């Protein structure tokens, strides 16, 4: 009889890449789970969710989706896929249908990182729906990465993470989901209490609104998947247990 244990699919944040999950992947594999870390395109919510949906269609059996920060918006949109059985939000936000990050965050004190982001332009390929030849993308300056993103990570490693980051299209701040999978699928939320990139009040509010099973790590930074991989993996593992 084939195993019904879910595959865990991990979706990284903007200004990041899939390598931030390396410790979490190792921990989940030690627990006997099959894990895939998506290469989030970071070109816009509809584009990124479409890519994730196509990836999910190729996975046999149930899936637990885990999204970090902006990855949470992506799994909110794509998580209505029929094989997704649970959603895990890691230092993330859980948007409503039609609710952009900008609109949501405007209810709270602003993130101290937003005004420090570096803005550069890139050539578009015409598939982002805007018709523009160029668009703006965001990245974290190297001297801001440690203090604002990875405060509980060794400074040398934080510098490596800053060098590995992939810029994210600025439009992700104003894009809004057309579906909210947490309305129909069980959700878990890990809140990072010392986060200086995604304000903890935003994380707490959206987790509570969604009725998510919530765990808060009071001293954890935004880079919790790097600094606390065992805790993150155990939290994701908990979300897989009801489906096993």
C-alpha positions in Angstrom: 0.0 0.0 0.0 1.5 3.4 -0.9 2.4 5.8 1.9 -0.1 8.6 2.6 2.4 10.7 4.4 2.4 14.2 2.8 5.1 15.7 0.8 6.3 19.0 2.3 6.7 21.8 -0.3 8.6 24.8 1.0 8.3 28.3 -0.6 10.9 31.0 0.2 10.5 34.7 0.8 11.5 37.6 -1.5 15.1 38.8 -1.2 16.0 35.1 -0.5 16.3 31.8 -2.2 15.6 28.1 -1.5 18.9 27.6 0.2 17.5 29.3 3.3 15.6 26.1 3.9 18.6 23.8 3.9 18.6 23.1 7.7 14.8 22.7 7.7 15.0 20.2 4.8 17.6 18.2 6.6 15.6 18.0 9.8 12.4 17.0 7.9 14.2 14.3 6.0 15.5 12.9 9.3 11.9 12.6 10.3 11.2 10.5 7.2 9.4 13.1 5.1 9.7 13.8 1.4 10.6 17.5 0.9 10.7 19.8 -2.1 12.0 23.4 -1.9 10.4 25.5 -4.7 12.4 28.1 -6.5 10.0 31.0 -6.1 10.2 33.2 -9.2 9.6 36.4 -7.2 8.1 38.2 -10.3 4.6 38.9 -8.9 1.9 37.0 -6.9 -0.1 35.6 -9.8 3.0 34.6 -11.7 4.6 33.0 -8.6 1.4 31.2 -7.5 0.9 29.9 -11.1 4.4 28.4 -11.0 3.8 26.8 -7.6 0.5 25.4 -8.8 2.1 23.7 -11.8 4.7 22.3 -9.4 2.0 20.9 -7.1 0.3 19.2 -10.0 3.4 17.0 -10.5 3.4 15.8 -6.9 1.7 12.5 -6.2 -0.3 12.3 -3.0 -1.1 14.9 -0.3 1.0 18.1 0.2 1.7 20.3 3.1 2.7 23.7 1.9 5.0 25.9 4.0 5.6 29.6 3.1 8.1 32.0 4.5 7.0 35.7 4.7 6.0 36.6 1.1 5.9 32.9 0.5 2.9 32.9 2.7 1.0 35.0 0.2 2.0 32.6 -2.6 0.7 29.6 -0.7 -2.4 31.5 0.2 -3.1 31.8 -3.6 -1.9 28.4 -4.7 -2.9 26.4 -1.7 -6.4 25.7 -3.1 -4.8 23.0 -5.3 -6.7 19.8 -4.6 -3.8 17.8 -3.2 -2.9 20.5 -0.6 -4.1 19.3 2.9 -2.5 21.9 5.2 -0.7 25.3 5.1 2.2 26.4 7.3 3.1 30.1 7.6 6.6 30.8 8.8 7.2 34.4 9.8 4.6 35.2 7.3 1.2 36.9 6.7 -2.1 35.3 5.7 -3.8 37.8 3.3 -7.5 37.9 2.6 -8.8 37.8 -1.0 -8.2 41.2 -2.5 -5.8 42.3 0.3 -2.3 43.3 -0.7 0.6 43.4 1.7 0.7 47.2 1.5 -3.0 47.5 2.4 -2.6 45.0 5.3 0.6 46.5 6.7 -0.9 50.0 6.6 -2.9 49.1 9.6 0.2 48.7 11.7 3.5 50.5 12.4 5.6 50.2 9.3 8.5 47.7 9.0 11.8 49.5 9.6 13.2 47.6 6.6 10.9 48.8 3.9 12.3 52.3 3.6 15.9 50.9 3.4 15.3 48.5 0.5 17.3 49.0 -2.6 15.3 49.7 -5.8 16.6 48.7 -9.2 14.9 48.2 -12.5 14.9 45.1 -14.7 13.6 44.3 -18.2 10.3 42.4 -18.2 9.5 39.6 -20.6 5.9 40.7 -21.1 4.3 37.9 -19.0 3.7 39.9 -15.9 0.4 41.3 -17.1 1.5 45.0 -17.0 2.7 45.4 -20.5 5.7 47.4 -19.3 9.1 46.9 -20.7 10.8 47.5 -17.4 9.8 47.1 -13.8 11.2 47.7 -10.3 12.6 45.1 -8.0 13.7 45.2 -4.4 16.7 43.9 -2.5 18.2 44.3 1.0 21.5 46.3 1.2 24.3 44.2 2.6 24.7 46.4 5.7 21.0 46.0 6.5 20.7 42.3 6.1 22.0 41.3 9.5 20.3 43.9 11.6 16.9 43.8 9.9 16.6 40.2 8.5 19.0 37.9 10.4 19.5 39.4 13.8 20.0 36.0 15.5 22.3 34.6 12.8 26.1 34.6 12.9 27.2 37.8 11.2 29.4 36.0 8.7 26.6 33.7 7.7 24.2 36.7 7.5 26.7 38.2 5.0 26.5 35.0 2.9 22.7 35.1 2.9 22.8 38.8 1.8 25.0 37.8 -1.2 22.8 34.8 -2.1 19.5 36.8 -2.0 17.4 37.2 -5.2 15.6 40.5 -5.7 11.8 40.5 -5.6 9.5 42.5 -7.9 8.2 45.5 -6.1 4.7 44.7 -7.3 4.4 41.9 -4.7 3.7 44.7 -2.2 0.6 45.7 -4.1 -0.5 42.4 -5.6 -3.5 40.8 -3.9 -4.6 37.1 -3.9 -7.7 36.0 -5.8 -8.1 33.0 -3.4 -7.4 32.5 0.3 -6.6 28.8 0.8 -6.6 29.2 4.6 -10.3 29.8 4.5 -10.8 26.1 3.4 -7.6 24.4 4.6 -6.2 24.0 8.1 -3.4 26.5 8.8 -0.5 26.8 11.2 1.5 30.0 11.8 4.9 30.4 13.4 5.3 34.0 14.6 8.8 35.5 15.0 8.6 37.9 17.9 12.0 39.7 17.2 11.3 40.2 13.5 12.4 43.5 12.1 11.4 42.8 8.5 7.8 41.6 8.8 6.2 43.2 11.9 5.1 40.6 14.5 1.7 42.4 14.9 1.0 41.7 11.2 1.9 38.1 11.7 -0.2 37.7 14.9 -3.2 39.5 13.5 -3.5 37.5 10.3 -2.8 34.2 12.1 -5.6 35.0 14.7 -8.0 36.1 11.9 -7.4 32.8 10.1 -7.9 30.7 13.2 -4.4 29.2 12.7 -2.7 27.0 15.2 0.0 29.4 16.3 3.4 29.2 18.0 5.5 32.3 18.8 9.2 32.3 19.2 9.8 35.5 21.1 13.5 36.0 20.3 13.5 34.7 16.7 14.4 36.9 13.8 12.9 36.9 10.3 15.6 34.4 9.2 14.1 31.8 11.6 14.5 29.0 9.1 18.2 29.5 9.2 18.6 30.3 12.9 16.1 27.8 14.3 15.8 25.0 11.7 14.9 22.3 14.3 12.0 24.4 15.7 10.7 25.3 12.2 11.0 21.6 11.1 9.2 20.4 14.2 6.4 22.9 13.6 6.0 21.8 10.0 6.1 18.2 11.1 3.2 18.8 13.5 1.2 20.0 10.5 1.8 16.8 8.7 0.6 14.5 11.5 -3.2 14.8 11.0 -2.8 13.8 7.4 -0.6 10.8 8.0 
